[in-house]
Amino acid sequence: DQQVKQNSPSLSVQEGRISILNCDYTNSMFDYFLWYKKYPAEGPTFLISISSIKDKNEDGRFTVFLNKSAKHLSLHIVPSQPGDSAVYFCAAMEFGNEKLTFGTGTRLTIIP
Amino acid sequence: DTAVSQTPKYLVTQMGNDKSIKCEQNLGHDTMYWYKQDSKKFLKIMFSYNNKELIINETVPNRFSPKSPDKAHLNLHINSLELGDSAVYFCASSQVLSSGGSKNIQYFGAGTRLSVL
């Protein structure tokens, strides 16, 4: 039973435009959400996170939006740059449980 | 200086063998994890240790045994390797906040690609 889903396995975006990556979850106990970025042959690296008490968190070119009622979050990257080409994983966790539950990832390709 | 380092990076072995993967973190974190990424790219937690004590143990065959000699190291030993064990194994660490709350940012190693032939 996959509790965190990323339904788009891949996404291509023109350089300079906005990239929007989506994530859905089913477990209403999740209260903290993270995005990780992964390059080939490397481990996932933390990008940005959001607590369930917020609906938006921004860090430079990266913004994460959380819609709790829809159990949906999204990552916006603007403007997209070639170095953003990577696999992006959405992850979630419950309060008091340090286990991260990951989605299957979305491969983002930025076209120069 | 690598924050979370795993060795080896690649491991090719025969079915039935026993192998170990080592993990070390120099971030001063008190919690370490092992994840498995299978052929479908699904990244799933296996174990977690906090200050050398096991705190998360997912449904993993008992052929897999984590060992934490100190809080900076968490090694993974696998007995009687099977074809289905072929995957990329990631080690991670984090500092769990004493104040509680879900602020767990986990830092990952580069992974160990295990191929069982």
Contacts between the chains, C-beta under 8 A, distances in Angstrom:
chain1	res1	chain2	res2	distance
A	2	B	42	7.8
A	31	B	102	5.5
A	32	B	102	3.3
A	32	B	103	7.1
A	32	B	104	7.2
A	34	B	105	6.9
A	36	B	108	7.8
A	41	B	110	6.9
A	41	B	111	7.5
A	42	B	110	5.3
A	42	B	111	7.5
A	43	B	4	7.2
A	43	B	90	5.5
A	43	B	92	7.6
A	43	B	108	3.3
A	43	B	109	5.1
A	43	B	110	5.0
A	43	B	111	5.5
A	44	B	43	7.4
A	44	B	90	7.4
A	44	B	108	4.9
A	45	B	107	7.9
A	45	B	108	7.1
A	46	B	105	5.1
A	46	B	106	7.3
A	46	B	107	6.9
A	49	B	105	6.7
A	51	B	102	6.9
A	87	B	41	7.7
A	89	B	43	6.6
A	93	B	102	5.4
A	93	B	104	6.1
A	94	B	102	7.1
A	95	B	100	7.7
A	95	B	101	6.8
A	95	B	102	5.1
A	96	B	100	7.0
A	96	B	102	7.8
A	98	B	31	6.2
A	98	B	48	6.1
A	98	B	50	7.7
A	98	B	55	7.1
A	98	B	56	6.9
A	98	B	94	7.0
A	98	B	96	5.9
A	98	B	104	5.2
A	99	B	45	5.2
A	99	B	48	6.8
A	99	B	56	5.4
A	99	B	58	7.9
A	100	B	45	6.5
A	100	B	104	7.3
A	100	B	106	6.1
A	101	B	45	7.8
A	102	B	42	7.4
A	102	B	43	4.2
A	102	B	44	7.2
A	104	B	40	6.8
A	104	B	41	5.7
A	104	B	42	5.5
A	105	B	41	5.6
A	105	B	43	7.9
